[in-house]
Structure formats: C-alpha cells, structure tokens
Amino acid sequence: MTPQIRAFDDAAIVAAAAVIATGGIVAIPTETVYGLAADATDAVAVARIYAAKGRPAFNPLIVHVADIAAAMRIASFDDDARALAAAFWPGPLTLVLPVRRDAGIATLVTAGLDTVAVRVPRHRAIQALIAATGKPIAAPSANASGAISPTRASHVATSLGDRVPLIIDDGACPAGVESTIVAGRTVLRPGPITAAQIAALWSDDAPATGPSDGAGGLVADPARPVTAPGQLASHYAPTKPLRLDATTARDGEYLIGFGGIDGDMNLSPRGDLVEAAANLFDALHRADASSSPRIATAPIPGKGIGAAITDRLRRAATR
C-alpha cells in the first residue's frame, strides 16, 4: 500500500482536513520542510505521529497556528517573545514558551514539559490546513525519526510509505531546513532566521547565556537534556556513513559539493548559502539513494544560515 499524493488545491485541503478531523495524520509542506500533521489537541492523533515516525516520546513537537493571537492562546509571551514574533512571524521561527494551563494542547505534544514550541508558518499549504481544520496543528518533519528531513513529497513517500495515508504536494520547500528555535534569548536550533538577526533585536546590555555559534549568536549546549524539538545529537541522518569537510571524494564516496568544490551534486556552485540550505536535504536523499556506499560533503561556511547547514550535517554524521 502506498500513500495517496495529491497536488495542492482546495479539494486536497478539504480531504486533508477530513483526515485531521477523524484523528488521522497527513503530510503537508511548510516553508521549511514537509510536516507530519495532526490535531494538537487530540492525544490519540498526536500519538499516531510518534508511531508513524518512530519518534522518542521525550522529544516534543512544534505546534503550528494561524497567527500571533492564536499562539498567545497556547503560550505565555513576555516582551522578548512579542518582539521576536512581531519581527519574524509568519516565518521559520519557533518560540519555546511557558504553556498556558488553558491551552488545550495534548500533553504528549509537550512531552510533559511546562513549555510548548509554537510557530506561525508562512507557507500557503499548512496555513490552508490550519484554516480548514480550525485547530492548532502539531507537525514535526514528515520522515522516520532521525532520518533525512523531507523537502519534497517524494521524500515523504520514500521515508514513511503507508504510515501516512495522504501527502499534499506543493513542490519543494523554499527554505529547505527546519525552523530556528529560540527559548528566551538562547538559540536552541539554528535555522533560516539567523542568530545574528535575532541578537539584533536586543539592546547592547541585554543578558545572554549559552555558548556562541561563531556567528554572533548563542546556541544551546547539546549535552543538556532535550527541552525542545530538534535537539537530539544524532538526527537528519542518511543510512550511509557521512564524512564532513571533504575537498575531494574518496573511493566509494558520493561527494556533495559547495562553491568551488564540485562533486556528484553541488549545493550551490556560486557559493550561495541560502540556495545551499534549500538543496541540502534533497542532496542527502539523492546521495543516500545512489550506488555509492559512503557520502562526503564539502566544507560549508558557518556564517548566517550556514550555521544551520553545518548543524544539520554534524548531526547527520553522528551515528
């Protein structure tokens, strides 16, 4: 049995909303990656996400909502959170905030924590699904847990197969890496919104904690317990061994190039980090499906969105 793949249109969204209304799961694109969506207020539906992904139950999920007002009905915002939301929503930024007692979110979404990860996405497909269901949508990446994240409908079908009944296809995800996650003034996961962009909102004397990401921002210590999505040390991993910072391919390696370092596929021949981020997971999927037994990737500058790319590659290489 294979999942049904439907091109994005009004009828496809009506069909997806019907699945969500009966406690089911669907795959839907966002501006970052394809998400595996369910009603965030329905514990059984959320459990189906975990079962389909094989996701550890201690790893919380991101809740996607229509706008800031909807987010404020779920989480408690301080001045810093309001500033971030005003600057970057709708968009690829997730805020980890205290969950409201009357939020109505299934406890499984938060993995029993007193915080919730919430985001207002920009992409038309998931916004249409939120509007059609009238529900907050829990939607981690639509792939088997720890595997390469999906940026195309075909990636979802390959990774999850009949574990997801319906995939809405709206082409490749424009950002191509998961959202930036921020708790307080700490970046827990780098993403399309860079640490430098976030730090620019604070005054010079603003308090800051956590190690630097090398690009003017702060990141969480990966050795700390999981407090938000995307913090597992080993994640986004292909099935084949991955070697980082390769300038040439060794025997048996599929080389993913960047800039002047060419290979079997180049993330961006012109060295554009935004283009590289959009192509990253597609390249890993191609490499994993190739006949080469091993994968290598060219060095990626750690500035700006390059920090998100290097974060994903480092986790993918941890086996």
One Martini backbone bead per residue (centre of mass of N, CA, C, O) as a GRO file, in nm:
protein
  319
    1MET     BB    1   0.095   0.036   0.024
    2THR     BB    2   0.035   0.369  -0.080
    3PRO     BB    3   0.036   0.688  -0.074
    4GLN     BB    4  -0.145   0.967  -0.123
    5ILE     BB    5  -0.093   1.207  -0.388
    6ARG     BB    6  -0.169   1.560  -0.376
    7ALA     BB    7  -0.227   1.840  -0.513
    8PHE     BB    8  -0.247   2.158  -0.444
    9ASP     BB    9  -0.578   2.236  -0.325
   10ASP     BB   10  -0.886   2.267  -0.209
   11ALA     BB   11  -0.957   1.962  -0.216
   12ALA     BB   12  -0.706   1.861  -0.065
   13ILE     BB   13  -0.764   2.016   0.199
   14VAL     BB   14  -1.035   1.888   0.260
   15ALA     BB   15  -0.920   1.601   0.284
   16ALA     BB   16  -0.716   1.661   0.510
   17ALA     BB   17  -0.921   1.771   0.718
   18ALA     BB   18  -1.078   1.504   0.743
   19VAL     BB   19  -0.847   1.343   0.866
   20ILE     BB   20  -0.800   1.525   1.114
   21ALA     BB   21  -1.101   1.504   1.230
   22THR     BB   22  -1.041   1.170   1.274
   23GLY     BB   23  -0.731   1.147   1.391
   24GLY     BB   24  -0.529   1.192   1.173
   25ILE     BB   25  -0.267   1.190   0.920
   26VAL     BB   26  -0.057   1.431   0.743
   27ALA     BB   27   0.118   1.563   0.470
   28ILE     BB   28   0.284   1.895   0.477
   29PRO     BB   29   0.387   2.185   0.365
   30THR     BB   30   0.648   2.408   0.429
   31GLU     BB   31   0.905   2.640   0.424
   32THR     BB   32   1.099   2.411   0.527
   33VAL     BB   33   0.930   2.133   0.566
   34TYR     BB   34   0.777   1.852   0.582
   35GLY     BB   35   0.481   1.767   0.761
   36LEU     BB   36   0.335   1.582   1.035
   37ALA     BB   37  -0.008   1.601   1.077
   38ALA     BB   38  -0.206   1.710   1.370
   39ASP     BB   39  -0.409   1.737   1.627
   40ALA     BB   40  -0.296   1.903   1.918
   41THR     BB   41  -0.567   1.815   2.103
   42ASP     BB   42  -0.510   1.506   2.015
   43ALA     BB   43  -0.361   1.242   2.159
   44VAL     BB   44  -0.404   1.016   1.949
   45ALA     BB   45  -0.302   1.169   1.702
   46VAL     BB   46  -0.020   1.227   1.817
   47ALA     BB   47   0.058   0.928   1.851
   48ARG     BB   48   0.065   0.875   1.542
   49ILE     BB   49   0.317   1.032   1.490
   50TYR     BB   50   0.512   0.869   1.665
   51ALA     BB   51   0.456   0.597   1.525
   52ALA     BB   52   0.534   0.676   1.230
   53LYS     BB   53   0.835   0.780   1.317
   54GLY     BB   54   0.967   0.664   1.578
   55ARG     BB   55   0.942   0.862   1.822
   56PRO     BB   56   1.049   0.992   2.093
   57ALA     BB   57   0.859   1.087   2.378
   58PHE     BB   58   1.084   1.318   2.469
   59ASN     BB   59   1.012   1.463   2.189
   60PRO     BB   60   0.891   1.739   2.102
   61LEU     BB   61   0.651   1.952   1.946
   62ILE     BB   62   0.529   2.155   1.695
   63VAL     BB   63   0.307   2.431   1.691
   64HIS     BB   64   0.070   2.532   1.448
   65VAL     BB   65  -0.043   2.862   1.363
   66ALA     BB   66  -0.201   3.141   1.223
   67ASP     BB   67  -0.125   3.342   1.472
   68ILE     BB   68  -0.051   3.528   1.741
   69ALA     BB   69  -0.319   3.496   1.888
   70ALA     BB   70  -0.312   3.185   1.890
   71ALA     BB   71  -0.044   3.160   2.045
   72MET     BB   72  -0.152   3.315   2.308
   73ARG     BB   73  -0.354   3.070   2.379
   74ILE     BB   74  -0.098   2.870   2.449
   75ALA     BB   75   0.111   3.099   2.530
   76SER     BB   76   0.347   3.280   2.719
   77PHE     BB   77   0.432   3.620   2.676
   78ASP     BB   78   0.694   3.820   2.646
   79ASP     BB   79   0.869   4.078   2.523
   80ASP     BB   80   1.067   3.908   2.356
   81ALA     BB   81   0.853   3.735   2.208
   82ARG     BB   82   0.702   3.967   2.076
   83ALA     BB   83   0.940   4.071   1.910
   84LEU     BB   84   0.988   3.813   1.746
   85ALA     BB   85   0.705   3.785   1.624
   86ALA     BB   86   0.698   4.064   1.483
   87ALA     BB   87   0.961   4.009   1.303
   88PHE     BB   88   0.910   3.667   1.204
   89TRP     BB   89   0.601   3.670   1.169
   90PRO     BB   90   0.563   3.483   0.940
   91GLY     BB   91   0.785   3.192   0.988
   92PRO     BB   92   1.111   3.023   1.063
   93LEU     BB   93   1.000   3.045   1.384
   94THR     BB   94   1.057   2.909   1.711
   95LEU     BB   95   0.889   2.916   2.028
   96VAL     BB   96   0.979   2.873   2.369
   97LEU     BB   97   0.709   2.846   2.604
   98PRO     BB   98   0.487   2.884   2.830
   99VAL     BB   99   0.226   2.694   2.906
  100ARG     BB  100  -0.097   2.708   2.920
  101ARG     BB  101  -0.346   2.578   3.111
  102ASP     BB  102  -0.572   2.655   2.865
  103ALA     BB  103  -0.463   2.539   2.583
  104GLY     BB  104  -0.546   2.224   2.495
  105ILE     BB  105  -0.290   2.061   2.482
  106ALA     BB  106  -0.138   1.786   2.441
  107THR     BB  107   0.097   1.645   2.641
  108LEU     BB  108   0.257   1.495   2.413
  109VAL     BB  109   0.362   1.749   2.269
  110THR     BB  110   0.548   1.837   2.536
  111ALA     BB  111   0.655   1.587   2.698
  112GLY     BB  112   0.564   1.714   2.994
  113LEU     BB  113   0.622   1.998   2.975
  114ASP     BB  114   0.604   2.363   3.057
  115THR     BB  115   0.642   2.379   2.747
  116VAL     BB  116   0.606   2.533   2.413
  117ALA     BB  117   0.619   2.488   2.066
  118VAL     BB  118   0.582   2.775   1.844
  119ARG     BB  119   0.424   2.855   1.514
  120VAL     BB  120   0.408   3.081   1.226
  121PRO     BB  121   0.347   3.009   0.919
  122ARG     BB  122   0.375   3.086   0.561
  123HIS     BB  123   0.264   2.859   0.416
  124ARG     BB  124  -0.018   2.785   0.231
  125ALA     BB  125  -0.082   2.491   0.311
  126ILE     BB  126  -0.081   2.502   0.626
  127GLN     BB  127  -0.270   2.743   0.648
  128ALA     BB  128  -0.510   2.600   0.512
  129LEU     BB  129  -0.533   2.371   0.722
  130ILE     BB  130  -0.583   2.542   0.970
  131ALA     BB  131  -0.842   2.677   0.858
  132ALA     BB  132  -1.006   2.408   0.797
  133THR     BB  133  -0.987   2.296   1.106
  134GLY     BB  134  -0.942   2.499   1.358
  135LYS     BB  135  -0.648   2.397   1.442
  136PRO     BB  136  -0.387   2.306   1.598
  137ILE     BB  137  -0.067   2.198   1.455
  138ALA     BB  138   0.110   1.913   1.464
  139ALA     BB  139   0.455   1.926   1.295
  140PRO     BB  140   0.676   1.734   1.214
  141SER     BB  141   0.876   1.579   1.032
  142ALA     BB  142   0.811   1.368   0.735
  143ASN     BB  143   0.985   1.126   0.898
  144ALA     BB  144   1.185   0.922   1.012
  145SER     BB  145   1.343   0.907   1.289
  146GLY     BB  146   1.661   1.061   1.211
  147ALA     BB  147   1.616   1.122   0.932
  148ILE     BB  148   1.585   1.270   0.651
  149SER     BB  149   1.454   1.546   0.557
  150PRO     BB  150   1.167   1.671   0.388
  151THR     BB  151   1.128   1.866   0.061
  152ARG     BB  152   0.944   1.637  -0.065
  153ALA     BB  153   0.699   1.419  -0.135
  154SER     BB  154   0.888   1.180  -0.209
  155HIS     BB  155   1.035   1.167   0.063
  156VAL     BB  156   0.794   1.082   0.231
  157ALA     BB  157   0.722   0.819   0.082
  158THR     BB  158   0.997   0.681   0.132
  159SER     BB  159   1.002   0.700   0.452
  160LEU     BB  160   0.676   0.618   0.528
  161GLY     BB  161   0.466   0.537   0.340
  162ASP     BB  162   0.180   0.382   0.483
  163ARG     BB  163   0.193   0.575   0.747
  164VAL     BB  164   0.076   0.779   0.528
  165PRO     BB  165  -0.219   0.851   0.352
  166LEU     BB  166  -0.145   1.173   0.300
  167ILE     BB  167  -0.008   1.391   0.042
  168ILE     BB  168   0.084   1.724   0.000
  169ASP     BB  169   0.171   1.878  -0.311
  170ASP     BB  170   0.398   2.189  -0.329
  171GLY     BB  171   0.672   2.115  -0.364
  172ALA     BB  172   0.941   2.267  -0.278
  173CYS     BB  173   1.103   2.385  -0.013
  174PRO     BB  174   1.243   2.696   0.019
  175ALA     BB  175   1.439   2.662   0.270
  176GLY     BB  176   1.519   2.335   0.365
  177VAL     BB  177   1.509   2.401   0.676
  178GLU     BB  178   1.455   2.417   0.982
  179SER     BB  179   1.360   2.594   1.226
  180THR     BB  180   1.418   2.824   1.440
  181ILE     BB  181   1.508   2.796   1.792
  182VAL     BB  182   1.368   2.976   2.079
  183ALA     BB  183   1.479   3.045   2.423
  184GLY     BB  184   1.452   3.340   2.496
  185ARG     BB  185   1.813   3.402   2.426
  186THR     BB  186   1.824   3.107   2.298
  187VAL     BB  187   1.961   2.899   2.057
  188LEU     BB  188   1.864   2.567   1.995
  189ARG     BB  189   1.823   2.607   1.670
  190PRO     BB  190   1.930   2.647   1.377
  191GLY     BB  191   1.828   2.864   1.094
  192PRO     BB  192   1.694   3.090   0.876
  193ILE     BB  193   1.704   3.242   1.137
  194THR     BB  194   1.946   3.414   1.260
  195ALA     BB  195   2.130   3.496   1.534
  196ALA     BB  196   2.193   3.785   1.440
  197GLN     BB  197   1.901   3.875   1.393
  198ILE     BB  198   1.812   3.829   1.686
  199ALA     BB  199   2.031   4.001   1.839
  200ALA     BB  200   1.937   4.280   1.707
  201LEU     BB  201   1.689   4.317   1.914
  202TRP     BB  202   1.890   4.371   2.129
  203SER     BB  203   2.050   4.516   2.357
  204ASP     BB  204   2.374   4.557   2.460
  205ASP     BB  205   2.276   4.482   2.779
  206ALA     BB  206   2.180   4.209   2.729
  207PRO     BB  207   2.121   3.916   2.835
  208ALA     BB  208   2.334   3.609   2.820
  209THR     BB  209   2.332   3.261   2.721
  210GLY     BB  210   2.559   3.053   2.613
  211PRO     BB  211   2.706   2.944   2.348
  212SER     BB  212   2.860   3.011   2.064
  213ASP     BB  213   2.818   2.998   1.695
  214GLY     BB  214   3.028   3.209   1.542
  215ALA     BB  215   2.779   3.441   1.446
  216GLY     BB  216   2.669   3.628   1.699
  217GLY     BB  217   2.543   3.392   1.866
  218LEU     BB  218   2.333   3.156   2.036
  219VAL     BB  219   2.364   2.828   2.187
  220ALA     BB  220   2.296   2.530   2.286
  221ASP     BB  221   2.372   2.266   2.483
  222PRO     BB  222   2.382   1.937   2.364
  223ALA     BB  223   2.412   1.801   2.665
  224ARG     BB  224   2.144   1.871   2.727
  225PRO     BB  225   1.840   1.829   2.776
  226VAL     BB  226   1.547   1.787   2.624
  227THR     BB  227   1.332   2.097   2.544
  228ALA     BB  228   1.317   2.058   2.226
  229PRO     BB  229   1.312   2.041   1.916
  230GLY     BB  230   1.609   1.927   1.753
  231GLN     BB  231   1.834   1.808   1.998
  232LEU     BB  232   1.947   1.569   1.887
  233ALA     BB  233   2.254   1.451   1.811
  234SER     BB  234   2.108   1.236   1.631
  235HIS     BB  235   2.026   1.350   1.298
  236TYR     BB  236   1.942   1.360   0.970
  237ALA     BB  237   2.013   1.061   0.873
  238PRO     BB  238   2.163   0.859   0.686
  239THR     BB  239   2.249   0.520   0.607
  240LYS     BB  240   2.521   0.642   0.550
  241PRO     BB  241   2.822   0.739   0.573
  242LEU     BB  242   2.954   1.063   0.693
  243ARG     BB  243   3.169   1.311   0.555
  244LEU     BB  244   3.335   1.597   0.642
  245ASP     BB  245   3.515   1.838   0.484
  246ALA     BB  246   3.544   1.776   0.175
  247THR     BB  247   3.753   1.821  -0.123
  248THR     BB  248   3.740   1.512  -0.191
  249ALA     BB  249   3.684   1.205  -0.321
  250ARG     BB  250   3.658   0.897  -0.227
  251ASP     BB  251   3.630   0.585  -0.249
  252GLY     BB  252   3.277   0.543  -0.261
  253GLU     BB  253   3.193   0.849  -0.285
  254TYR     BB  254   2.944   1.090  -0.241
  255LEU     BB  255   2.973   1.419  -0.351
  256ILE     BB  256   2.894   1.719  -0.182
  257GLY     BB  257   2.901   2.026  -0.295
  258PHE     BB  258   3.063   2.367  -0.281
  259GLY     BB  259   3.116   2.581  -0.492
  260GLY     BB  260   3.442   2.502  -0.594
  261ILE     BB  261   3.336   2.224  -0.489
  262ASP     BB  262   3.278   1.957  -0.654
  263GLY     BB  263   3.041   1.692  -0.766
  264ASP     BB  264   2.762   1.505  -0.793
  265MET     BB  265   2.664   1.753  -0.615
  266ASN     BB  266   2.565   2.104  -0.587
  267LEU     BB  267   2.436   2.326  -0.367
  268SER     BB  268   2.633   2.584  -0.476
  269PRO     BB  269   2.833   2.705  -0.718
  270ARG     BB  270   2.817   3.022  -0.598
  271GLY     BB  271   2.798   3.015  -0.273
  272ASP     BB  272   2.494   2.999  -0.173
  273LEU     BB  273   2.345   2.948   0.131
  274VAL     BB  274   2.044   2.949   0.064
  275GLU     BB  275   2.060   2.744  -0.164
  276ALA     BB  276   2.192   2.521   0.006
  277ALA     BB  277   1.962   2.481   0.209
  278ALA     BB  278   1.742   2.402  -0.003
  279ASN     BB  279   1.936   2.140  -0.107
  280LEU     BB  280   2.032   1.952   0.119
  281PHE     BB  281   1.820   1.712   0.155
  282ASP     BB  282   1.812   1.633  -0.139
  283ALA     BB  283   2.108   1.549  -0.152
  284LEU     BB  284   2.094   1.327   0.066
  285HIS     BB  285   1.887   1.154  -0.076
  286ARG     BB  286   2.054   1.101  -0.334
  287ALA     BB  287   2.299   0.975  -0.192
  288ASP     BB  288   2.140   0.743  -0.046
  289ALA     BB  289   2.031   0.629  -0.342
  290SER     BB  290   2.290   0.556  -0.430
  291SER     BB  291   2.567   0.338  -0.507
  292SER     BB  292   2.716   0.462  -0.289
  293PRO     BB  293   2.842   0.376   0.037
  294ARG     BB  294   2.926   0.685   0.061
  295ILE     BB  295   2.953   1.017   0.217
  296ALA     BB  296   3.031   1.359   0.115
  297THR     BB  297   3.118   1.695   0.232
  298ALA     BB  298   3.164   2.006   0.195
  299PRO     BB  299   3.254   2.288   0.306
  300ILE     BB  300   3.078   2.514   0.536
  301PRO     BB  301   2.999   2.807   0.621
  302GLY     BB  302   2.911   2.939   0.961
  303LYS     BB  303   2.740   3.164   0.842
  304GLY     BB  304   2.446   3.223   0.913
  305ILE     BB  305   2.279   2.969   0.755
  306GLY     BB  306   2.536   2.789   0.780
  307ALA     BB  307   2.478   2.698   1.073
  308ALA     BB  308   2.242   2.510   0.996
  309ILE     BB  309   2.393   2.325   0.803
  310THR     BB  310   2.618   2.228   0.999
  311ASP     BB  311   2.426   2.114   1.209
  312ARG     BB  312   2.295   1.894   1.030
  313LEU     BB  313   2.559   1.752   0.945
  314ARG     BB  314   2.665   1.678   1.224
  315ARG     BB  315   2.418   1.500   1.300
  316ALA     BB  316   2.433   1.311   1.047
  317ALA     BB  317   2.735   1.206   1.139
  318THR     BB  318   2.591   1.088   1.393
  319ARG     BB  319   2.603   0.723   1.494
   0.00000   0.00000   0.00000
